[in-house]
Amino acid sequence: MDAPRPQSELKTGMIWHAQIVDEKYNSKPPPPTCTPIRPLRADGTRSLPTADPKHCLPDGALKPRRPIPHIRLDDFLARLEEKAPGNFILAGELNGWGALRDLEVVSITAKVPTGIMGGMTVKRLWSTGQPALKKLPEKLPKSVRVTLRQPNWSAKGWSETASGMVFWAALQRAQGPRLTFGDNIVKSLEEDVDDGASTAATPSSPMSWNRMRHHVMDGIPNHANLLHSMPQATTAHMVAHKYTIEYESAKDMITWHTLVLIEWDHGLYCSVFELAWWNGLSGYGGKSNFVRDRDANPVLYKVMPPEMKSPWNSSLAEVRIIDVPCKNVDEFEAFLHEYSEKGDLPMEKQRFKLPEVAASAPVRLMNRSQADLFRYVLNYMKRETRYSEQARNCQTFAADFFGFLAGKAEGIPVSNKNGPRNDLMYFQPFHQVCRAFYKPRPHLFPYDP
């Protein structure tokens, strides 16, 4: 038996699938034979079919950034580079996704008829290690899929130099919004503080962190915070809401999103901490429900690095840290109500249904700086990247993080502004369905992975 290969040589990079299409892919299906197929030109020939708006632009070019990327056969073959015998790289960017660049080609498969009662089967046209990849048949079967692979580091983060599936959208910086990810979120925060220009300064009041510490906030001198050079977490809130859907399915009725809102001692903004699908924001144009410009070319997407832009993956998770302009939980609750059925917006503009601040507690950790909290969630995500609707989702993360910050024991009733509540305990997901599969994992936060 051969000796096992070293871990460094194993192929562990992210796997992606794309569709290879021919030059006729821009055509709509032909209309019924009882109507003219295409209008006649003056010379007696018929016009070309119009582009299918679902997959193509008006000029027939493939739509960029599709959930399942697609590429034309001639473009695919032209961009292949053989790095070693039987090992090919698809050079350049795939379908406009900045993160899908210079991918290794693993295999090409196609659905073909079996010839038995209209059945279909999958036929492998090529696998890595085989030669002649550039000699694919010019006339492809209707459904051809290429399997591609990123480098090994992609299993741990968005770049080789910054591991950890966590990103920080610092949208309240005086110098302008910025988005960093992985280990770089701690480095960028510490650089801001060292430069005396922390994210604590808002665009409407661009003063440095140290100057802000010496100013009066809401008429009260900020003496208590003068000893700190880094924002300190003061209060954590578990917030829950459903999504606004006109016709709810049975699953929608029991689906709740849960997040943790952090208040900082500077009192200038709050931060949302939430777990969700990996690339759920980058794959959807940066449309976060917690930013006002969600539907109008959001700033969050503009400042997102290209290496983060790829289709979403519902089997993997990321933690998003988004600074919001709300100074406290009351302002955040007012924002939720504005975009819910409690506000004046029409249903198509609403984002939240039945929002509530389910629990609130002081942050009791001795090490509770903004950098500390960033390290905690990085540790949490480096230990496990899986997403599961049943066992590892937004509610399980919120239960773990909220209970960890509050420093309470499992099974103690939580409290909110209305007092203690007996229907929700510390280290317990918000909804009963998630509680059946939940196992508390607060130990993932304080320890290096």
PyMOL commands that set and color helices and strands:
alter all, ss='L'
color gray80, all
select helices_A, chain A and resi 7-9+23-26+73-78+133-135+152-155+184-194+209-213+223-225+250-253+282-284+299-302+306-308+329-338+347-349+370-383+394-406+432-435+442-444
alter helices_A, ss='H'
color red, helices_A
select strands_A, chain A and resi 15-21+70-72+80-84+87-94+97-113+120-127+143-149+157-159+162-163+166-170+178-181+216-217+220-221+233-243+257-264+270-278+313-324+352-362+413-416+419-425
alter strands_A, ss='S'
color yellow, strands_A
deselect
rebuild
show_as cartoon
